[in-house]
Structure formats: structure tokens, C-alpha cells
Amino acid sequence: MPRTFTDRLLHLHYSSYGNYSFVKKCFDYDQSLETIYLLTPNQIKDLFPKNTNRALNIFRQMKDIHVDYLKHEFNEQKIDYLHVFDPHYPTLLKEIYDPPWLLYFRGDLNILNQPQRLSVVGTRHPSENAKKEMSSILSPILKKSYTVVSGMALGIDALAHELALEKRGKTIAVLGFGLNQVYPERLRNLKETLETQQLVMTEYPPYVRPQRWQFPERNRIISGLSHATFIIEAKEKSGSLITADCALEQNREVFALPGRISQLESAGTNRLIQQGAKMILKSDDIIVEYE
């Protein structure tokens, strides 16, 4: 059994592929996470009646994973981590309904101390007009020491990170997979730059590969890290609208960039404005909400 609570939580989280429900079930059973290591197979079946086989596999894997080796590997790979009870865990993120039990980082952890964060998401295929307007609105904000949070996806997300680099601002990339993976491949250089100059984080252990269902889970972290989420171009059924929904569920502000009613890429953002999201026309429209 790992010696400290932090080590036990890391062990459980890493061994379970970062499965939120599995860790929660273990924590609810014993908040010290000590007796979890003493469970018999029958007790595991009782604790996980719906996912018995998966739970048994995780507990078997735990026997082959040694925390001291994990921490050595993390140190070699320049990976840091924080659990939800750590005083340095992001306060805003801790306030949401289901904050990640563990966050894995690569980069400058001091960026988490920046008080003003704005989450920015949008279409993977932005129009030239959206690119120009995003730059016009975000550039003054970055110069005022705001941190831009996004998901390092193609399109608006990647452009938001690149703009922060260009303006020598701060940015946080939230991945929907482990730190030792790259997706999509064409963003490899951007990811490596962000890992050395900015901050990249994820709730998934480093070995976890991208899966479609992980990205909607990731979106709650993007919105949860900030006071507000700014949507720049999104179709009616865009994944960016999931992030907007997360922000609303977390009692955070939602901002949207308006677009032409004939433009499909703006249908989602126009609908958000119709439903009460704040329409953003200039950087001051955002800044005033933080004052």
C-alpha cells in the first residue's frame, strides 16, 4: 500500500485510466483510501456491482504499478500533478460539481496563479472574419495579463493559443487525453511549445490515448477554470456548445461573437445570444465583466 494519501490517490487514479466514477466510489468507501487496498474479490464485487470485471482488472493492475516508479517517471518526463485537495489546486475548478480528482501538468504551474482567466472555444473551421475579430478582441485582453484557456483543438482553440504566444500572453491548454499523446498530429509543434513556454493540463494519465467521449468530459474543465467562456463561431450542434452548457451549469458567464444569420458557422453563437449569452463586439465588453 502506498504510504501517503497523495500517493494512494495517484495510484488509484493512474491505474484506473483516470476514471472519475471509480475513484469516487473508492473515496466514498474510505476517505483515507487505505482499506481499499485490503478488499477481497467478493468485497470488490459488492462495491462495484455494475462494473465488477472492470474493477477487478483495475485492482489487479494496481499490484503491478508502483508509485515510486511512477513518480520517478513523471520527474523524467517533466510531469507535475495536483489532487483536488491540494491547496494549489485551481480554486474555480474545485467549485464545479465534478472537479477532476487529479490533474497532470507539463509547463509553468505559476500560470495557474494568474487571477483572470477567460476560456475561448469555437469551430474547427473558422472564417477569415472570425479570425480577425478574435485577434482584435483578445489581443488587448492578453496585454492586460488575462490567461486564455482552450482545448488545443484545430481551429479557434489552436488559434487562441497561438495568439497568446504571439502577444507574449499566458495560455492554458486542456487536453482530452494523456500528456504523452498528441492529437491531432499536426498540432505536435504547438503542444511542445505550450509545454515549454505555457501550461498544458489534463485529467487523464499520460498513457491515455484520445477517445471521442473524452472530449466532452474535458470541456467541463475548460469552462471550470474560468469566470467566463467566450464562444467564437459554432454551428448549431457544435461541440463548443457543450462547453457553453458546462459554463452555465457551473454558474459561469457565457459570451458569444455574433455572425451573419446566413452563415452556418455562426448559427450556434447567434442562438446563444438569443438565449441570453452576452454579445461581444469589442474587448471592453469582456473586461467590464471582470471589474
C-alpha positions as CSV (number, residue, x, y, z in Angstrom):
1,M,0.0,0.0,0.0
2,P,1.4,3.5,-0.9
3,R,2.4,5.4,2.3
4,T,0.6,8.7,1.9
5,F,-2.9,9.8,0.8
6,T,-1.5,11.6,-2.2
7,D,0.4,8.5,-3.3
8,R,-2.7,6.3,-2.9
9,L,-4.9,8.7,-4.8
10,L,-2.3,8.9,-7.6
11,H,-2.0,5.1,-7.6
12,L,-5.8,4.6,-7.9
13,H,-6.2,7.4,-10.5
14,Y,-3.4,6.2,-12.7
15,S,-4.3,2.6,-12.5
16,S,-8.0,3.3,-13.5
17,Y,-7.2,5.3,-16.6
18,G,-8.4,8.4,-14.6
19,N,-11.9,7.0,-14.2
20,Y,-13.8,9.6,-12.2
21,S,-16.5,7.2,-11.0
22,F,-14.1,4.5,-9.9
23,V,-12.1,6.9,-7.8
24,K,-15.2,8.5,-6.3
25,K,-16.5,5.1,-5.3
26,C,-13.2,4.3,-3.6
27,F,-13.1,7.6,-1.9
28,D,-16.8,7.4,-0.7
29,Y,-16.0,3.9,0.7
30,D,-12.9,5.1,2.7
31,Q,-11.7,8.7,2.5
32,S,-8.3,7.7,3.7
33,L,-8.1,5.3,0.7
34,E,-6.4,2.8,3.0
35,T,-8.9,-0.1,3.4
36,I,-9.4,-0.1,-0.4
37,Y,-6.1,-2.0,-0.6
38,L,-7.4,-4.7,1.7
39,L,-10.6,-5.5,-0.2
40,T,-11.2,-9.2,-1.1
41,P,-12.6,-10.1,-4.6
42,N,-16.0,-10.6,-3.1
43,Q,-15.9,-7.2,-1.4
44,I,-14.8,-5.6,-4.7
45,K,-17.9,-7.2,-6.4
46,D,-20.1,-5.8,-3.7
47,L,-18.6,-2.3,-4.1
48,F,-18.8,-2.4,-7.9
49,P,-21.9,-4.5,-8.7
50,K,-22.4,-2.9,-12.2
51,N,-18.7,-2.9,-13.3
52,T,-17.3,-5.8,-11.4
53,N,-15.0,-7.2,-14.1
54,R,-13.6,-3.8,-14.8
55,A,-13.0,-3.1,-11.2
56,L,-11.3,-6.4,-10.6
57,N,-9.0,-5.7,-13.6
58,I,-8.1,-2.3,-12.2
59,F,-7.2,-3.8,-8.8
60,R,-5.1,-6.5,-10.5
61,Q,-3.3,-3.8,-12.4
62,M,-2.6,-1.8,-9.2
63,K,-0.4,-4.7,-8.0
64,D,1.9,-4.2,-10.9
65,I,2.1,-0.4,-10.7
66,H,4.5,1.0,-8.1
67,V,4.0,4.7,-7.1
68,D,7.7,5.4,-6.5
69,Y,8.4,4.2,-10.1
70,L,5.5,6.4,-11.3
71,K,6.9,9.5,-9.6
72,H,10.4,8.8,-11.0
73,E,8.9,8.5,-14.5
74,F,6.9,11.7,-14.0
75,N,10.1,13.5,-13.0
76,E,11.9,12.2,-16.0
77,Q,9.1,13.3,-18.3
78,K,8.7,16.7,-16.6
79,I,5.1,15.9,-15.5
80,D,3.6,17.5,-12.4
81,Y,0.3,16.7,-10.8
82,L,-2.1,18.1,-8.2
83,H,-5.0,16.4,-6.5
84,V,-8.3,18.1,-5.7
85,F,-7.5,18.5,-2.0
86,D,-4.1,20.2,-2.7
87,P,-4.2,23.9,-1.6
88,H,-2.6,24.8,-5.0
89,Y,-5.5,23.1,-7.0
90,P,-7.3,25.8,-9.1
91,T,-10.0,27.3,-6.9
92,L,-12.5,28.0,-9.6
93,L,-12.2,24.4,-10.9
94,K,-12.7,23.0,-7.4
95,E,-16.1,24.8,-7.2
96,I,-17.7,22.7,-10.0
97,Y,-19.9,19.7,-9.4
98,D,-17.3,17.1,-10.6
99,P,-13.8,18.5,-10.4
100,P,-11.1,16.1,-11.6
101,W,-9.6,14.1,-8.8
102,L,-6.2,14.6,-10.3
103,L,-4.7,17.0,-12.8
104,Y,-1.5,16.2,-14.7
105,F,0.6,19.2,-16.0
106,R,3.5,19.9,-18.1
107,G,4.8,23.5,-18.2
108,D,4.7,26.6,-16.0
109,L,2.5,25.9,-13.0
110,N,2.7,29.6,-11.9
111,I,0.3,30.4,-14.7
112,L,-2.4,28.9,-12.5
113,N,-1.9,31.8,-10.1
114,Q,-3.0,34.3,-12.7
115,P,-6.3,35.6,-11.3
116,Q,-8.1,36.5,-14.6
117,R,-8.8,33.6,-16.9
118,L,-11.0,33.5,-20.0
119,S,-11.9,30.3,-21.7
120,V,-12.1,30.5,-25.5
121,V,-13.5,27.9,-27.8
122,G,-15.1,27.6,-31.3
123,T,-15.3,26.0,-34.6
124,R,-12.5,23.9,-36.1
125,H,-13.1,25.7,-39.4
126,P,-13.2,29.4,-38.6
127,S,-13.9,32.0,-41.3
128,E,-11.3,34.7,-42.0
129,N,-13.7,37.2,-40.5
130,A,-13.8,35.2,-37.2
131,K,-10.0,35.0,-37.1
132,K,-9.7,38.8,-37.5
133,E,-12.3,39.6,-34.9
134,M,-10.9,37.1,-32.4
135,S,-7.5,38.7,-32.7
136,S,-9.0,42.2,-32.4
137,I,-10.9,41.3,-29.2
138,L,-8.4,39.0,-27.5
139,S,-5.2,41.0,-28.2
140,P,-5.9,43.8,-25.7
141,I,-7.1,41.2,-23.1
142,L,-3.9,39.3,-23.4
143,K,-1.9,42.5,-22.9
144,K,-3.8,43.1,-19.7
145,S,-2.4,39.8,-18.2
146,Y,-5.5,37.7,-18.8
147,T,-4.9,34.0,-19.3
148,V,-6.6,32.3,-22.2
149,V,-7.8,28.8,-21.6
150,S,-8.7,26.5,-24.5
151,G,-8.6,22.9,-25.7
152,M,-5.8,22.7,-28.2
153,A,-8.1,21.5,-31.0
154,L,-7.8,22.6,-34.6
155,G,-9.4,25.9,-35.5
156,I,-10.3,28.5,-32.9
157,D,-8.7,26.7,-30.0
158,A,-5.3,26.4,-31.6
159,L,-5.5,30.0,-32.9
160,A,-6.3,31.2,-29.4
161,H,-3.1,29.5,-28.0
162,E,-1.1,30.9,-30.9
163,L,-2.4,34.4,-30.4
164,A,-1.3,34.2,-26.7
165,L,2.2,33.2,-27.8
166,E,2.3,35.9,-30.4
167,K,1.2,38.6,-27.9
168,R,3.5,37.2,-25.2
169,G,0.5,36.5,-23.0
170,K,-0.4,33.4,-21.0
171,T,-2.4,30.4,-22.1
172,I,-3.5,27.0,-20.7
173,A,-4.3,24.1,-23.0
174,V,-6.7,21.4,-21.6
175,L,-6.3,18.1,-23.3
176,G,-8.8,15.3,-23.7
177,F,-6.1,12.7,-23.5
178,G,-2.8,12.0,-21.7
179,L,0.2,14.2,-21.8
180,N,2.3,11.7,-23.7
181,Q,-0.1,11.6,-26.6
182,V,-0.6,14.1,-29.5
183,Y,-3.9,14.8,-31.3
184,P,-4.1,15.8,-33.9
185,E,-0.6,15.2,-35.1
186,R,-0.4,18.5,-37.0
187,L,-0.5,20.3,-33.6
188,R,2.6,18.5,-32.3
189,N,4.8,21.6,-32.6
190,L,2.2,23.8,-30.9
191,K,1.8,21.3,-28.0
192,E,5.6,21.1,-27.5
193,T,5.8,24.9,-27.5
194,L,3.0,25.2,-25.0
195,E,4.6,22.6,-22.7
196,T,7.8,24.6,-22.6
197,Q,6.5,28.1,-22.5
198,Q,3.0,27.9,-21.2
199,L,0.9,25.2,-19.4
200,V,-0.7,22.0,-20.7
201,M,-3.0,20.0,-18.4
202,T,-5.3,17.0,-18.5
203,E,-7.3,14.8,-16.1
204,Y,-6.1,11.7,-17.9
205,P,-2.9,9.7,-17.0
206,P,-0.1,10.3,-19.5
207,Y,-0.6,7.0,-21.4
208,V,-4.4,7.5,-22.2
209,R,-5.0,7.9,-25.9
210,P,-7.6,10.2,-27.4
211,Q,-11.2,8.8,-27.4
212,R,-14.2,10.6,-28.8
213,W,-16.1,10.5,-25.5
214,Q,-13.2,12.1,-23.5
215,F,-13.5,15.5,-25.2
216,P,-17.0,16.4,-23.9
217,E,-15.7,15.4,-20.4
218,R,-12.7,17.7,-21.0
219,N,-15.0,20.6,-21.8
220,R,-16.2,21.0,-18.2
221,I,-12.5,21.7,-17.2
222,I,-12.1,24.3,-19.9
223,S,-15.2,26.2,-18.6
224,G,-14.5,25.4,-15.0
225,L,-11.1,27.1,-14.9
226,S,-12.5,30.5,-15.8
227,H,-15.1,33.1,-14.8
228,A,-16.4,33.1,-18.3
229,T,-16.4,31.2,-21.6
230,F,-16.2,33.0,-25.0
231,I,-17.6,31.1,-28.0
232,I,-16.3,32.2,-31.4
233,E,-18.2,30.7,-34.3
234,A,-20.1,27.5,-33.7
235,K,-22.7,25.5,-35.7
236,E,-26.0,24.6,-34.1
237,K,-24.6,21.2,-32.9
238,S,-21.0,22.2,-32.3
239,G,-19.0,20.7,-29.5
240,S,-18.3,24.2,-28.4
241,L,-21.9,24.5,-27.3
242,I,-21.2,21.7,-24.9
243,T,-18.6,23.9,-23.3
244,A,-21.2,26.7,-23.1
245,D,-23.6,24.4,-21.4
246,C,-20.9,23.4,-18.9
247,A,-20.3,27.0,-18.1
248,L,-24.0,27.7,-17.5
249,E,-24.2,24.6,-15.3
250,Q,-21.2,25.9,-13.3
251,N,-22.9,29.3,-12.9
252,R,-20.3,31.0,-15.1
253,E,-20.8,33.6,-17.7
254,V,-21.1,32.8,-21.4
255,F,-20.0,35.3,-24.1
256,A,-20.6,34.8,-27.8
257,L,-19.3,36.5,-31.0
258,P,-22.3,37.3,-33.3
259,G,-22.2,36.4,-37.0
260,R,-24.2,36.7,-40.2
261,I,-27.6,34.8,-39.9
262,S,-26.9,33.2,-43.3
263,Q,-23.6,31.7,-42.1
264,L,-23.9,28.2,-40.7
265,E,-20.7,28.6,-38.6
266,S,-22.5,31.3,-36.6
267,A,-25.8,29.6,-36.1
268,G,-24.8,28.3,-32.7
269,T,-23.3,31.5,-31.4
270,N,-26.3,33.5,-32.6
271,R,-28.6,31.1,-30.9
272,L,-26.6,31.5,-27.6
273,I,-27.0,35.3,-27.8
274,Q,-30.7,34.8,-28.5
275,Q,-30.9,32.7,-25.3
276,G,-29.1,35.2,-23.1
277,A,-25.4,34.9,-23.7
278,K,-23.6,38.3,-23.7
279,M,-22.8,39.5,-27.2
280,I,-19.2,40.5,-27.5
281,L,-18.3,43.3,-30.0
282,K,-15.0,44.6,-28.5
283,S,-12.6,43.7,-25.8
284,D,-14.1,46.1,-23.3
285,D,-17.3,44.1,-23.4
286,I,-15.3,41.3,-21.7
287,I,-13.1,43.4,-19.5
288,V,-16.1,45.2,-17.8
289,E,-17.4,41.8,-16.7
290,Y,-14.2,41.1,-14.7
291,E,-14.0,44.5,-13.0
